Amino acid sequence: MIKPVYIFVTPYFPRPESWTGGFCYDFVRALKRIGGYDVRVFVNDKSHRHCGKDYEYHGIKVCRFVYRRLPFNIAPFLFEGSNRKSFLDKVASMGIDWKNVAVFHAHDIHMAPLVESVKRKFPQIVSVWHCHNMGHPFHLSCGRLGVIPGYSTLYYFWLRKHFERIDLPVFVSRRQRDMFGKWYPEGFLGASVDVVKGLWGGKFIRSVELKSSYVCYNGIDYSVFNAKGRDDRHDAAVFRIGFVANMVATKDPMTLLRAVNRLKIDPELNGLQGWECIFVGSGAELPRCRRYVEENGLDRIVRFRTEMDHLELPDFYRSLDLFVSPSWAEGFCCTFVEAHGCGVPIIGCTGVSVDECFSKDEQDRWLFPPKDDATLAQKIKWFYQKRPRQTFIDRFDIDEIVGDFVKKIESIS
């Protein structure tokens, strides 16, 4: 019996030049374990120069195709037709018959036009668009030029029509879903939001009216991300803090470094003798972080490591006492769940959906205001001295999450 085809398109998938996107790999593996679909994975690259060859990652075959965008996502509608053709040509080259395709599932804001256009061409499929970003859901800023109300209004109208025709928009947290669909969510532009809305009649622009929506948290495979074999580190000779992320401004590694620097001069902590803070990742902020470490004499405490394979991360997590991510722009940070699954307590920012992991009375223990290195330092010191137990309000088992998700899809079809 021929299984229906499930096409999974994402920019977030481990590839030879980058380990980004382990959560999509776990999602695909869970889909395959469920067994009802012939799952095909496609990864989009931004130009022919960047588009590598098809490859295989730990048993998953991955096809690559060109999906062009200008820098800062300026005028993305220019490439709508050519991007659709690029994708359809790639699907055809893989011998996939669209009559057998049941689900078309694409990730990220830039994929919404492709999802909607594929649905129009092949109305029998279930079209799914998966949102991961936090901050403004439509990326309506024009790079360094910032917000241009006229341009962003036209861009919003163009995107809105695509979103409203998709069968199932999927969000990775309740917070993300709740803030989606407005021209400018409250607070995104700070004090200037009323000015921008007033200039262009933005307060009269209606919100996106989705057909449906679904919250699908970034789950983990507990057969991989678990605490088995993890030593009880309470009496370990080294107190080890970990950070795993792209080293970019929104992930804010500098706030963790400043917090460590504060702790180094705390008279109760003996200059952090026996402490380590390990950063895993690369990106634009890495040179700045290295300079800060050198200038503040943190070389003995802070270590930098490049990205590691998704399946090597569990051993790293299990070597930690505490995982910290000061990221202030997350739909739902999967590294939090991965670390916690490996038995490691986590500390993160308020306002980035990680609060959905905790009961109300636990949130104040483990969350701190964005960019507030003083409060973060206090939280780390408190944990070091008290070693309290941390509890999530729910498990994030990827098999259960994807199983429920598939039931939702099949209720549409």
C-alpha positions, 0 to 999 in steps of 0.5 A: 500500500502506498502511503500518502506523501507528507511534504515538510519544507523548512530553513531549519534543519541540520545540514553539513554547514550548520547544526541549526534546526534540531527540533525539526529533525526530531519532529520529522523522526516522530512523524516517521515513527507514527508511520502513516506518511511517506515524509519528504524533507525539503530545505530552502537556500537563499540563492544558487550560490548557497544551495548545496547538494541534497544530503542525508542527516542521521537517516533523513534524506534532505532535498535542497532548493533555491528560495530567493529573498533580498537582504532584510526581506525587502520586497519579497513579493518580487520572487513569489512566482520564481520561488514557486517554480523552483520548488515545484521543479524540485518536487518533480525531479524527486518523482513525487506525484502531487495526487499522492500528497496529503499534507504540505507543511512549511516553516517560517514567515517567508514560506506563507506565500508558497504554502498558499500558492501550492494549496491553490494549485493542489486544493486536495492537500492540507496546507500547514504553515508553522511560525517560529519567530517572536517579536513582530510576526510579519517582519515589517521592518525594512532592515536598517531603515526600520519601520516605513509605515507605507511599505509595511502596510502594503507588505501586511496586506500582501501577507494577510491574504496568504495567511487567511487562505492556509488551512492550519497556521501552527504556533509554537506557544500560546503567547505567540498565537495570541500576539499574531495577526495585528498590523503592529502588536501592542508594545512592538514599537514602544511609544511610537506605535500610536504615531505610526498607526495614526499616520497611516490609519493603522488603528483601522486596519483589520487583523488577520482572520485565520481559518483555524490555528494550533499550538504545537510546542517544540517537543523533544525525544526523551529517548535521546534527551534524558538524564540517564547516566547524569551524575549528581552534580551537587558535590561536583568539583566544578559548577558549570553553566551552559549556553547553546544558541546562535551568537546573535543580538536577540539571543543576548549572550552579553547579558550572561557574560555581564552577569558572570562578571558581576558574580566574579566580584561577589565576596561570597563567591570567592572569585568564582573558583571552580566555576565554568561558563561554556558558550556553544554557538557562533555568530555576529556577537561572538567577537564582541563576547570574546573581547569582553571576556579578555577585557574583564579577565574572565578567561579562566571561567568562560569557554567558547565552543562551536556548534555541535551535532544535535545528537551530541547535545545531550551529553553536553547538557548532562555535564551542566549544573545550570542552563541559562539563555538570556534570549529575549526574542523566542517563539518557544526556546527548544534548548530549554526543553532539551536541557530540562529533559537532560535533568538540568535546571534552566533560567530564562527571560520573561516574555518569551513563552518559557513561562508556559513551562512553569506554574505561576508560583515557579515563574519568579524563581526561574525567570528574569527581565530581558537584558537585566544582568543584575537580576540574572546574577542574583538568580544564578547565585541563589541557585548555586547556594540553594540548589532547588528542584525545578519542575515543569508543569508538563512533559514535552514528549515529541511523540505525544505532541506530533501524535496530537498534531497529526490527529488535528491534520486528519480532522481537517482532511 
